[in-house]
């Protein structure tokens, strides 16, 4: 029930934020975005059909595809989110904030991106483009990001032809702002980085990560593989840890102090669950002192 209420809150807030971005910034000034929302805005600008109706109709096949690709719960949440956005566009009286051509794509994209990101955190979508991208990436081998980029290039090219090049350029700025905002809302400001470290001084590095940086580590048993004959493949401990992007520079500096020849691999971590990530050095010391006190007793 707690998770359900949290998801309802995220989706509701996302719907209101996206509606504000559309009616407060983009719609009154004829700007569009990418994805299904962009297609709906483009058709609305050309035909004067209600945007609320277009968003529901154009998203429908993507949500149906999501039912088979992702699941029933995702479909229910997405239907609720898209229907909520359509109702918000009809019944919520959002104020028109500005007609400045620079502020419109920046803040319109920000509120629209926030709405999409919050809805994703609630387990649904406001834009079905990503569902289609997930499906096609299994069929043709391109990444989801590549497919979404191709979709939007097509949308903006059509907008440049049917509306104007200026409108298309401002719409690209809107899309970029919205995309970055979605990433921040979904992933958080402090992105997590998975770090793999191979060093002859792995034990010293392990202790530094735990005691100085207050992070947990996992140790893998490995062998150095650069020997041609295979007779001198020395065993080595491979360290894996997860830190925030903001801590990356400090970790690299500390590793350089211990072993300037250490081999470091960094990968973005999309999500974290469970495990043990101590918050700070003081936490570690307090826990260690408590454990020692108990042992002495």
Secondary structure, DSSP 8 states (H G I E B T S, - for coil): -HHHHHHHHHHHHHHHHHHHHIIIIIHHHT---SHHHHHHHHHHHHH---HHHHHHHHHHHHHHHHHHHT-HHHHHHHHHHHHHHHHHHHH---------HHHHHHHHHHHHHHHHHHHHHTT--S-THHHHHHHHHHHH---HHHHHHHHHHHHHHHHHHHT-HHHHHHHHHHHHHHHHHHHHHHH-SS-EEEEEEE-TTHHHHHHHHHHTS---EEEEEEE----SSSTT--EEEEEEEEEEGGGHHHHHHHHHHH-TT-EEEEEEE----SS-----HHHHHHHHHHHHHHHH-
